[in-house]
Amino acid sequence: MSRGTEPRIAVVGGGSWGTAFAAMLSERHADVSLWVREPGVCAEILGGRENRSFLPGIPVPPGVRPTTDLAEALSGRDIVAVAVPSHHLRALARRAAAHLSPGACVVSLAKGVENGTLRRMTEVLAEELPGAAGRLAALSGPTFAREVAAGKPTGATVAASDERVSASLQAAFSGKRFRVYAETDVVGIEMGGALKNVMAIAAGMSDGLGFGHNARSLLIARGLAEIARLGVRLGANPQTFAGLSGLGDLVLTCTGDLSRNRTVGLRVGRGEDRREVLSGMTMVAEGVNTSRAAVDLSRRTGVPMPISEQVYRILHEGKDVREAVDDLFARALRAERD
């Protein structure tokens, strides 16, 4: 990154999160480029300073410069924050490789695991952007896009294997109402951010069934245990899961009305056909795809993931929600910390 000057930042992805992140950054950085895939969305932001398709009602500051030209968006940028759905990340990174500035840091804002390969997002970036392998990071935490864009107090964690990279990104991203913590546990940050979406679907199903606060709390607590078990097996620090990207994001996503993943579960729990719920969504609920990856990781590592397993069976195999609850409660009794 540039020395002695404010870094020049690009945000790749013009959905709700990418737009909100760019808007937040523009409070401190006068020139934030925003790559937008859809020409219509780009025109909305350019013409009316609003992303009516994905973030309606929130003004986009003039410091955010949208473009549909990826090379233009990345040209001369010291930091590239990638905010595209996890299943689009590899193809996007492959396109971006030729346009990255030398020495640029690349930060994943996506919360998912690639199906098939079971790669975390920074692992996907490392494969497609080998020249940037030492400058990759992930940012995660309880960050509803609408609240970030509205300037409401928010905290997140940025993690890179090199603490100098995470510290420099912490300084670049922190704002008046956006507090960033630095970490080196990339595995823990990414696994917490990805798997909490699966638990949020489960929590939504519980709420849709009318099970109440006890059941939701049970799911959050046991969901956190499930996430931490797998994360530690993959090399994460267990303490990471008590932080913003673990417990913080889990609580928000399992309880907040702005959560797309919780909304999916809520509708399925109320009896709507899962196929109609999923086909009618205009924005991605990452937990749907991540439930498949979670089950595959469970089988690969031998780590039990009973909640993830049932969410997967409901969403992808059509299992009845109440039957899934019965099966969870029929499991053999065990010590809480096993």
C-alpha positions in Angstrom: 0.0 0.0 0.0 1.0 3.6 -0.4 3.3 5.0 2.3 2.5 8.3 3.9 -0.8 8.9 2.1 -4.3 7.7 2.6 -4.8 4.4 0.7 -7.0 4.4 -2.4 -9.8 1.8 -2.0 -12.0 -0.1 -4.4 -15.1 -2.1 -3.4 -16.0 -4.9 -5.8 -19.7 -5.7 -5.7 -22.7 -3.3 -5.9 -25.1 -5.3 -3.8 -26.4 -4.1 -0.4 -23.2 -4.9 1.5 -20.7 -3.6 -1.1 -22.7 -0.3 -1.5 -23.0 0.1 2.3 -19.3 -0.5 2.8 -18.3 1.9 0.1 -20.6 4.5 1.5 -19.1 4.1 5.0 -15.6 4.4 3.6 -16.4 7.5 1.7 -16.8 9.3 5.0 -13.0 9.2 5.4 -11.8 8.5 1.8 -12.8 11.1 -0.8 -12.5 8.6 -3.8 -13.9 5.1 -3.3 -14.5 3.2 -6.6 -17.4 0.7 -6.6 -17.6 -2.0 -9.3 -21.2 -2.8 -10.1 -22.1 -5.7 -12.3 -25.5 -4.6 -13.4 -25.6 -1.5 -15.6 -29.0 -0.5 -14.3 -27.8 -0.4 -10.7 -24.8 1.6 -11.7 -27.0 4.1 -13.5 -29.2 4.3 -10.4 -26.3 5.3 -8.2 -24.8 7.7 -10.8 -28.1 9.4 -11.6 -29.9 9.4 -8.3 -27.2 8.7 -5.7 -29.2 5.7 -4.5 -29.0 1.9 -5.0 -32.7 1.4 -5.3 -32.3 -2.2 -6.3 -30.4 -3.4 -3.2 -30.2 -0.6 -0.6 -33.3 1.6 -1.2 -33.7 4.8 0.8 -30.0 5.2 1.7 -28.1 8.0 0.0 -24.8 7.0 -1.7 -22.3 9.8 -1.0 -20.6 11.5 -4.0 -17.2 10.1 -3.0 -18.4 6.7 -4.1 -17.7 6.4 -7.8 -19.6 3.5 -9.4 -18.5 1.8 -12.6 -19.3 -1.4 -14.6 -15.7 -1.5 -15.8 -13.7 -3.8 -13.5 -10.3 -2.5 -14.8 -11.3 1.1 -14.2 -12.5 0.2 -10.7 -9.2 -1.5 -9.7 -6.8 0.9 -11.4 -4.3 2.4 -9.0 -6.1 1.0 -5.9 -4.1 0.0 -2.8 -6.9 -2.0 -1.2 -9.6 -4.0 -2.9 -12.6 -5.1 -0.8 -14.5 -7.9 -2.5 -18.2 -8.0 -1.6 -19.7 -10.5 -4.0 -21.6 -13.7 -3.0 -19.3 -16.6 -2.2 -20.3 -18.7 -5.2 -19.2 -15.8 -7.5 -15.9 -15.1 -5.8 -13.6 -17.4 -7.8 -14.8 -16.2 -11.2 -14.6 -12.6 -10.1 -11.1 -13.0 -8.7 -10.0 -14.6 -11.9 -11.2 -11.6 -13.9 -9.7 -9.2 -11.5 -6.2 -10.7 -11.5 -4.9 -8.9 -14.5 -6.1 -5.5 -13.2 -4.8 -5.5 -9.6 -2.2 -2.9 -8.8 1.2 -4.2 -7.6 1.2 -4.6 -3.8 -2.6 -4.2 -3.5 -4.2 -5.9 -0.5 -7.4 -7.9 -1.2 -10.0 -8.3 1.4 -12.9 -10.7 1.3 -16.2 -9.3 2.7 -18.0 -12.5 1.7 -19.3 -15.0 4.3 -19.3 -18.4 2.9 -17.5 -21.6 1.9 -17.1 -22.7 -1.7 -19.1 -25.8 -2.4 -17.2 -28.7 -3.9 -13.7 -27.5 -3.0 -14.8 -26.5 0.6 -12.3 -23.6 0.4 -12.6 -20.6 2.6 -12.9 -17.3 0.7 -9.2 -16.3 1.3 -8.2 -19.7 0.1 -10.1 -19.1 -3.1 -8.4 -15.7 -3.5 -5.0 -17.2 -2.9 -5.5 -19.7 -5.7 -6.8 -17.1 -8.2 -4.5 -14.3 -7.1 -1.2 -15.9 -6.3 0.7 -12.7 -6.5 -1.3 -11.2 -3.6 -1.1 -14.3 -1.4 0.7 -12.5 1.4 -1.7 -9.6 1.3 -5.0 -11.3 1.7 -7.5 -10.7 4.5 -11.1 -11.3 5.6 -13.4 -8.9 7.3 -16.4 -10.2 9.3 -18.7 -9.3 12.2 -22.2 -8.2 13.0 -22.7 -5.8 10.1 -26.2 -5.4 8.7 -25.6 -3.4 5.5 -28.5 -0.9 6.1 -27.2 0.0 9.5 -23.6 0.5 8.4 -24.8 2.7 5.5 -26.9 4.7 7.9 -23.9 5.5 10.1 -25.1 3.4 13.1 -22.4 2.2 15.4 -20.9 -1.1 14.2 -17.9 -3.2 14.9 -16.1 -5.8 12.8 -12.8 -7.7 12.7 -10.3 -7.8 9.9 -7.9 -10.8 9.9 -4.8 -11.4 7.9 -2.0 -13.9 8.5 0.5 -11.0 8.6 -0.3 -8.8 11.5 1.1 -5.8 9.7 -1.5 -6.3 6.9 -4.4 -6.6 9.4 -3.2 -3.5 11.3 -2.9 -1.4 8.1 -6.4 -2.5 7.0 -7.8 -1.8 10.5 -6.5 1.8 10.1 -7.9 2.1 6.6 -11.4 0.8 7.4 -12.1 2.3 10.8 -14.5 5.2 10.7 -16.4 7.6 13.0 -19.0 4.9 13.7 -17.3 1.8 12.3 -14.8 0.3 14.7 -12.4 -2.4 13.4 -10.4 -4.8 15.4 -7.3 -6.5 14.0 -6.7 -10.3 14.1 -4.4 -13.0 12.6 -6.8 -15.9 13.0 -8.1 -15.9 9.4 -9.6 -19.4 9.8 -11.6 -18.5 12.8 -12.9 -15.2 11.4 -14.0 -16.8 8.1 -15.6 -20.0 9.6 -17.5 -18.0 12.2 -18.8 -15.6 9.5 -19.8 -18.5 7.2 -21.4 -21.0 9.6 -23.5 -18.5 11.5 -25.7 -18.1 8.4 -26.7 -21.8 8.7 -27.6 -21.3 12.4 -29.6 -18.2 11.5 -31.7 -20.3 9.1 -32.3 -22.8 12.0 -33.2 -20.0 14.4 -35.6 -18.6 11.8 -37.3 -22.0 11.5 -37.6 -22.2 15.2 -39.3 -18.8 15.3 -41.5 -19.6 12.4 -42.7 -22.7 14.3 -43.5 -20.5 17.3 -41.1 -22.2 19.6 -40.2 -19.1 21.5 -37.1 -17.6 23.1 -35.9 -20.7 25.0 -35.6 -22.6 21.7 -33.8 -19.7 20.0 -31.3 -19.4 22.8 -30.7 -23.1 22.7 -30.0 -22.9 19.0 -27.6 -20.0 19.4 -25.7 -21.7 22.2 -25.4 -25.1 20.6 -24.9 -23.5 17.2 -21.9 -21.6 18.6 -20.5 -24.9 20.0 -21.0 -26.5 16.6 -19.2 -23.7 14.8 -16.3 -23.7 17.3 -15.8 -27.4 17.1 -15.4 -27.4 13.4 -13.3 -24.2 13.4 -10.9 -25.5 16.0 -10.5 -28.7 14.0 -9.6 -26.6 11.0 -7.0 -24.7 12.9 -8.8 -21.7 14.4 -8.2 -20.3 17.9 -11.2 -21.2 20.1 -11.3 -17.7 21.6 -12.0 -16.2 18.2 -15.6 -17.6 18.4 -16.3 -15.5 21.5 -15.6 -12.3 19.4 -17.4 -10.2 16.9 -17.2 -12.6 14.0 -18.4 -15.5 16.2 -20.8 -14.8 18.9 -21.4 -11.2 17.8 -22.4 -12.1 14.3 -24.3 -15.2 15.4 -26.5 -13.3 17.8 -27.3 -10.6 15.3 -28.1 -12.9 12.4 -30.2 -15.2 14.5 -32.3 -12.4 16.0 -32.3 -9.5 13.6 -35.2 -8.8 11.3 -32.8 -7.6 8.6 -31.2 -11.1 8.4 -31.9 -12.7 5.0 -30.9 -16.1 6.4 -33.2 -15.9 9.4 -36.0 -14.7 7.0 -35.5 -17.9 4.9 -35.9 -20.0 8.0 -38.8 -18.0 9.3 -40.8 -18.5 6.1 -40.0 -22.2 5.8 -40.8 -22.7 9.5 -44.2 -21.0 8.9 -45.0 -23.7 6.2 -44.0 -22.0 2.9 -42.6 -24.3 0.3 -38.8 -24.1 0.5 -38.4 -24.1 -3.3 -40.7 -21.1 -3.7 -38.9 -19.2 -0.8 -35.5 -19.8 -2.4 -36.5 -19.0 -6.0 -38.3 -15.8 -5.0 -35.3 -14.2 -3.3 -33.6 -11.2 -5.0 -30.6 -11.2 -2.6 -28.5 -14.1 -1.6 -28.9 -15.9 1.7 -25.5 -17.4 2.0 -26.5 -20.0 4.6 -28.5 -22.0 2.0 -25.3 -23.0 0.1 -23.2 -23.0 3.2 -25.4 -25.7 4.8 -24.2 -28.1 2.1 -20.6 -27.2 2.6 -21.0 -27.5 6.4 -22.3 -31.0 6.0 -19.4 -31.9 3.7 -16.9 -30.5 6.1 -18.5 -32.4 9.0 -18.1 -35.7 7.1 -14.6 -34.9 5.9 -13.3 -34.0 9.4 -15.5 -36.2 11.5 -16.8 -33.3 13.5 -20.5 -33.6 14.4 -22.6 -30.8 13.0 -26.2 -31.9 13.9 -27.9 -28.5 13.4 -26.2 -27.9 10.1 -27.1 -31.5 9.0 -30.8 -30.9 9.7 -30.9 -27.5 8.0 -29.3 -29.1 4.9 -31.8 -31.9 4.9 -34.7 -29.5 5.2 -33.5 -27.1 2.5 -32.0 -29.5 0.0 -33.8 -32.8 0.6 -37.3 -31.5 1.7 -37.3 -33.0 5.2 -40.2 -31.8 7.4 -39.1 -29.1 9.8 -40.8 -30.7 12.8 -39.3 -34.1 12.1 -35.9 -32.4 12.0 -36.6 -30.9 15.5 -37.7 -34.3 16.8 -34.5 -35.9 15.4 -32.3 -33.3 17.1 -33.9 -33.9 20.5 -33.7 -37.7 20.0 -29.9 -37.6 19.8 -28.0 -39.4 22.6 -27.5 -37.3 25.7 -24.0 -35.9 26.2 -21.9 -33.6 28.4 -22.3 -30.0 27.3 -18.6 -29.4 26.5 -18.1 -32.7 24.5 
